[in-house]
């Protein structure tokens, strides 16, 4: 399906990424890396918001979740260097975090920027601090920040997002029951974005309740 779409729109990078994700799931890392190279050749600054750095990062996460770890590391570290070379501090933070380079990501916190809607939502920053605390093993701080998110007075449409942030913190801490319960809460509030490749949920991938939650439903 991705290839059929790409035949119709050959220069649209999000469609190239769809093909890369499918190839990662099929265990074909060399083909994914070839698509990453193709994406860099196709990219034009005036053709949309997705960049080769985004392609490398997203494809790297897809490779990682499907156990193609060597290619995943190459793609994710390539995304870091791509963002660093272009001075995109927001993109650099996201790439560092996705690559598991959490100490470096922490040092870039002062440059962190969110999307237009979340930029106004203080809780977005709290969630990042909570996840970084969890990754460095500061359980008390991570739980304190998760509790702060739980008490946040956010609009109804942001409750699902906050629940996912808290699930990420719980998953990093290894609190798998809590993480899955929070994902069910997010789903109840309408959260329907892709997150199976999130490195924050790595501890859940072999956990039957999470696998059941992620199983496609008719």
matplotlib code that plots the C-alpha trace (Angstrom):
import matplotlib.pyplot as plt

x = [0.0, 2.8, 4.5, 1.3, 0.9, 4.5, 4.0, 1.3, 3.2, 6.9, 8.3, 6.1, 8.4, 5.6, 4.8, 8.4, 8.4, 5.3, 7.3, 10.3, 8.2, 6.7, 10.2, 11.4, 8.6, 9.6, 13.1, 14.8, 17.1, 19.2, 16.2, 15.2, 18.6, 18.4, 15.1, 16.7, 19.3, 16.5, 14.7, 17.7, 18.0, 14.3, 14.0, 13.3, 12.8, 9.7, 7.9, 6.5, 7.4, 9.0, 12.7, 15.4, 16.1, 12.5, 12.8, 15.9, 14.5, 11.1, 12.7, 15.3, 12.6, 10.8, 14.0, 14.6, 11.2, 11.6, 15.0, 17.2, 19.4, 22.6, 20.7, 18.5, 21.5, 22.9, 19.6, 19.0, 22.5, 22.3, 19.2, 21.1, 23.9, 21.4, 19.7, 22.9, 24.4, 21.3, 21.1, 17.5, 17.6, 14.1, 14.7, 18.1, 16.4, 13.9, 16.6, 18.8, 15.9, 14.8, 18.4, 18.5, 21.1, 19.2, 22.0, 22.7, 19.0, 18.8, 21.5, 19.4, 16.3, 16.7, 16.2, 13.1, 10.2, 6.8, 4.3, 1.9, -0.8, 1.4, 3.7, 1.0, 0.5, 2.9, 2.3, 4.2, 7.4, 6.6, 6.1, 9.6, 11.2, 9.4, 10.6, 14.1, 14.0, 12.7, 15.5, 18.2, 16.7, 15.3, 12.1, 10.9, 11.2, 9.6, 6.7, 6.3, 6.1, 3.7, 1.5, 1.7, 0.4, -2.4, -3.5, -3.2, -6.3, -6.2, -9.0, -10.9, -9.1, -5.7, -6.6, -5.7, -2.3, -1.5, -2.5, 0.0, 2.8, 2.1, 2.1, 5.5, 6.9, 5.5, 6.8, 10.3, 10.2, 9.1, 5.7, 4.0, 0.5, 0.2, 1.5, -1.1, -3.9, -3.0, -2.9, -6.4, -7.4, -5.9, -7.8, -11.0, -10.4, -9.9, -6.1, -5.5, -1.9, 0.8, 3.1, 4.1, 7.6, 8.1, 11.4, 9.6, 7.4, 10.3, 9.7, 6.2, 6.8, 7.0, 4.2, 1.0, -1.5, 0.3, 0.4, -3.3, -3.9, -1.9, -3.5, -5.6, -9.3, -12.1]
y = [0.0, 2.4, 1.7, 2.2, 5.6, 6.5, 5.7, 8.4, 10.9, 9.9, 13.0, 12.9, 12.0, 10.8, 8.1, 7.1, 6.7, 4.4, 2.1, 2.3, 1.2, -1.7, -2.8, -2.6, -4.9, -7.3, -7.5, -5.7, -3.1, -2.6, -1.6, 0.8, 2.4, 2.7, 4.6, 6.9, 7.8, 8.3, 10.6, 12.8, 13.1, 13.9, 16.5, 20.1, 22.7, 24.0, 20.6, 20.2, 19.9, 16.4, 16.4, 13.7, 14.0, 13.0, 10.1, 8.8, 9.1, 7.5, 4.7, 4.1, 3.7, 1.2, -0.7, -0.8, -2.1, -4.9, -5.9, -4.5, -2.8, -2.1, -0.4, 1.4, 2.8, 4.0, 5.7, 7.3, 8.6, 9.9, 11.8, 13.4, 14.6, 15.8, 18.0, 19.2, 20.2, 22.3, 23.9, 22.7, 22.6, 21.2, 18.5, 17.8, 17.3, 14.8, 13.0, 12.6, 11.4, 8.9, 7.6, 6.9, 9.7, 11.0, 12.9, 14.9, 15.5, 16.8, 19.3, 20.6, 21.2, 24.9, 24.9, 22.6, 23.7, 22.0, 22.2, 25.2, 23.7, 21.9, 25.0, 26.6, 23.4, 23.5, 19.9, 19.0, 20.2, 18.4, 15.1, 15.4, 16.1, 13.1, 10.8, 12.0, 11.5, 8.0, 7.2, 8.4, 6.2, 9.1, 7.2, 9.7, 12.7, 10.8, 9.8, 13.3, 14.7, 12.0, 12.9, 16.5, 15.6, 13.6, 16.7, 19.0, 21.0, 20.4, 20.6, 17.4, 17.0, 16.9, 14.2, 11.4, 12.9, 13.4, 9.8, 8.6, 10.8, 9.2, 5.7, 6.5, 7.4, 4.3, 2.1, 3.5, 2.8, -0.7, -0.3, -2.2, -2.7, 1.1, 1.8, -0.4, 0.9, 4.5, 3.5, 2.1, 5.4, 7.3, 5.1, 5.8, 9.5, 9.0, 8.8, 7.0, 8.0, 5.5, 4.7, 1.0, 2.1, 4.5, 3.7, 4.6, 1.5, -0.9, -2.6, -3.5, -5.2, -8.7, -8.0, -9.9, -7.2, -4.7, -7.1, -7.6, -3.9, -3.4, -6.2, -4.9, -4.9, -5.4]
z = [0.0, 0.8, -2.5, -4.4, -2.6, -3.4, -7.1, -7.1, -4.9, -5.3, -3.5, -0.3, 2.6, 5.0, 2.4, 2.2, 6.0, 5.8, 3.5, 5.8, 8.8, 6.9, 5.8, 9.4, 10.5, 7.7, 9.1, 6.1, 7.6, 4.5, 2.5, 5.3, 5.2, 1.5, 1.9, 4.4, 1.8, -0.8, 1.6, 2.0, -1.8, -2.1, 0.6, -0.2, 2.5, 0.8, 0.5, 4.0, 7.6, 7.6, 7.2, 6.6, 10.3, 11.1, 8.6, 10.3, 13.8, 13.0, 10.9, 13.6, 16.2, 13.9, 13.4, 17.2, 18.1, 15.5, 17.0, 14.1, 16.7, 14.7, 11.9, 14.5, 16.2, 12.9, 11.9, 15.4, 15.7, 12.2, 13.1, 16.0, 13.8, 11.1, 13.7, 15.2, 11.9, 11.2, 14.6, 15.2, 19.0, 19.4, 16.8, 18.5, 21.8, 20.4, 18.4, 21.5, 23.6, 20.9, 20.6, 24.4, 24.9, 27.9, 29.7, 26.5, 26.1, 29.6, 28.9, 26.0, 28.1, 28.0, 24.2, 24.3, 22.2, 21.7, 18.9, 18.7, 21.0, 23.5, 23.7, 25.9, 28.0, 31.0, 31.7, 28.5, 30.1, 33.4, 31.5, 29.9, 33.2, 34.7, 32.0, 32.2, 36.0, 35.5, 33.0, 35.4, 38.2, 40.3, 41.2, 43.9, 41.5, 38.6, 40.8, 42.2, 38.6, 37.6, 40.6, 39.5, 36.1, 37.7, 39.5, 36.5, 35.6, 31.8, 29.2, 28.5, 25.1, 26.8, 29.4, 27.2, 26.4, 30.1, 30.7, 28.1, 29.6, 33.0, 31.4, 29.9, 33.3, 34.9, 32.1, 32.4, 36.1, 35.4, 37.0, 34.2, 35.7, 36.3, 32.8, 31.1, 33.3, 32.3, 28.6, 29.0, 30.5, 27.6, 25.2, 27.1, 26.5, 22.8, 22.4, 19.1, 18.1, 17.3, 20.2, 19.9, 18.8, 21.7, 23.5, 26.8, 26.5, 25.9, 29.3, 28.2, 25.0, 26.4, 29.0, 28.1, 29.3, 27.1, 24.2, 24.5, 24.7, 21.5, 19.6, 16.7, 17.5, 15.0]

ax = plt.figure().add_subplot(projection="3d")
ax.plot(x, y, z, "-o")
ax.set_aspect("equal")
plt.show()
